[in-house]
Amino acid sequence: LIMRLNPRFKPHNGEILFETTNLLKESEEFMQHLRGNIIAYIAQDPLSSLNPLHKIGKQMSEAYFLHHKNASQTLLKEKVLNAMKQVQLDEKFLDRYPYELSGGQRQRVCIAMGIINAPKLLICDEPTTALDAQIQNQ
């Protein structure tokens, strides 16, 4: 609802405020800038959130590059590695496909993708349910 991802949903009244902006009245271009950059979302099910045809590194890079088209390859790699480090995942996972990771590892990839752009608001739909008990406790 907040991200306006469902094009069939068109509210006729009311407002959804983020800071002082009514998100229901903003253009699609503005919302594209907002999604993943200013407001990010971590889904409950990492398996359906990740593309099975692309390696983790490509998907992580896209999450950053989508909002920073002029970023150098060096900066892009630095941002991806930093996000992976924050969720305690080794960089070797960047060269793997989602099906090669455990549920907890996939969930940490989704968390890393959510934080890679340092959003002002991070919406989490039970992001720790797929994590193993040791990581949940941290």
C-alpha positions as CSV (number, residue, x, y, z in Angstrom):
1,L,0.0,0.0,0.0
2,I,2.7,2.5,1.0
3,M,4.9,1.7,-1.9
4,R,1.9,1.8,-4.4
5,L,3.2,-1.3,-6.2
6,N,-0.3,-2.6,-7.1
7,P,-1.5,-0.4,-10.1
8,R,-5.1,-1.5,-9.6
9,F,-5.2,0.1,-6.1
10,K,-6.3,3.7,-6.5
11,P,-7.6,5.2,-3.2
12,H,-10.2,7.9,-3.6
13,N,-9.6,9.7,-0.4
14,G,-7.2,9.7,2.6
15,E,-3.5,10.1,2.7
16,I,-0.3,8.2,3.4
17,L,2.3,10.7,4.8
18,F,6.0,10.1,4.7
19,E,7.7,13.1,6.4
20,T,5.5,15.8,4.9
21,T,4.8,14.2,1.6
22,N,1.4,12.6,0.7
23,L,2.5,9.5,-1.2
24,L,-0.9,8.9,-2.7
25,K,-0.6,12.2,-4.7
26,E,2.9,11.7,-6.0
27,S,3.8,10.7,-9.5
28,E,5.0,7.3,-10.5
29,E,8.4,8.8,-11.3
30,F,8.7,10.1,-7.7
31,M,7.6,6.7,-6.3
32,Q,10.2,4.9,-8.4
33,H,12.9,7.1,-6.8
34,L,11.4,6.5,-3.4
35,R,11.2,2.7,-3.6
36,G,14.3,1.0,-2.4
37,N,16.2,4.3,-2.0
38,I,14.3,6.3,0.5
39,I,11.8,3.6,1.7
40,A,12.9,0.0,1.4
41,Y,11.0,-3.2,2.1
42,I,12.2,-6.6,3.3
43,A,9.7,-9.4,2.4
44,Q,9.0,-12.3,4.6
45,D,9.7,-14.9,1.9
46,P,13.2,-14.5,0.5
47,L,12.7,-17.3,-2.0
48,S,10.0,-15.4,-3.9
49,S,11.9,-12.1,-3.5
50,L,15.0,-13.3,-5.3
51,N,15.3,-14.0,-9.0
52,P,16.3,-17.7,-9.4
53,L,18.0,-16.9,-12.8
54,H,20.5,-14.4,-11.5
55,K,23.4,-14.7,-9.1
56,I,23.2,-12.9,-5.8
57,G,25.9,-10.4,-6.8
58,K,24.0,-9.3,-9.8
59,Q,20.8,-8.8,-7.8
60,M,22.6,-6.9,-5.0
61,S,24.3,-4.7,-7.6
62,E,21.0,-3.9,-9.3
63,A,19.5,-2.9,-6.0
64,Y,22.1,-0.2,-5.7
65,F,22.6,0.7,-9.4
66,L,18.9,1.3,-10.0
67,H,19.2,4.4,-7.8
68,H,22.8,5.4,-8.6
69,K,23.2,5.0,-12.3
70,N,26.5,7.0,-12.3
71,A,28.2,4.9,-9.7
72,S,31.6,3.5,-10.7
73,Q,32.2,-0.3,-10.6
74,T,34.5,0.3,-7.7
75,L,31.9,2.1,-5.6
76,L,29.2,-0.5,-6.7
77,K,31.4,-3.4,-5.5
78,E,32.2,-1.5,-2.3
79,K,28.5,-0.9,-1.5
80,V,27.6,-4.6,-2.2
81,L,30.5,-5.9,0.0
82,N,29.6,-3.5,2.8
83,A,26.0,-4.6,2.8
84,M,27.0,-8.3,2.8
85,K,29.4,-7.6,5.7
86,Q,26.6,-5.9,7.7
87,V,24.5,-9.1,7.5
88,Q,27.5,-11.4,8.1
89,L,27.6,-13.1,4.7
90,D,30.8,-13.9,3.0
91,E,31.4,-12.4,-0.4
92,K,31.7,-16.0,-1.9
93,F,27.8,-16.0,-1.9
94,L,27.8,-13.2,-4.5
95,D,28.7,-15.8,-7.1
96,R,25.9,-18.2,-6.2
97,Y,22.3,-18.5,-7.2
98,P,19.5,-18.2,-4.6
99,Y,18.8,-22.0,-4.7
100,E,22.4,-22.6,-3.5
101,L,21.8,-20.7,-0.3
102,S,20.0,-21.8,2.9
103,G,16.8,-20.0,3.9
104,G,18.7,-18.0,6.5
105,Q,21.3,-17.0,4.0
106,R,18.7,-15.9,1.4
107,Q,16.9,-13.9,4.1
108,R,20.2,-12.1,4.9
109,V,20.7,-11.3,1.2
110,C,17.2,-9.7,1.2
111,I,18.1,-7.7,4.3
112,A,21.4,-6.6,2.6
113,M,19.4,-5.5,-0.5
114,G,17.1,-3.6,1.8
115,I,19.9,-1.7,3.5
116,I,22.2,-1.2,0.6
117,N,20.9,2.3,-0.2
118,A,20.7,3.3,3.5
119,P,17.0,4.1,3.3
120,K,15.3,6.5,5.7
121,L,12.5,4.0,6.4
122,L,13.0,0.2,6.3
123,I,9.7,-1.8,6.3
124,C,10.2,-5.4,7.5
125,D,7.6,-8.1,7.0
126,E,8.9,-10.6,9.6
127,P,12.4,-10.5,8.2
128,T,13.9,-12.8,10.8
129,T,11.5,-15.8,10.5
130,A,13.8,-17.5,8.0
131,L,17.0,-16.9,9.9
132,D,18.6,-19.5,12.0
133,A,18.2,-19.3,15.8
134,Q,21.8,-18.0,16.4
135,I,21.3,-15.1,14.0
136,Q,17.8,-14.3,15.3
137,N,19.2,-13.9,18.8
138,Q,21.8,-11.4,17.6
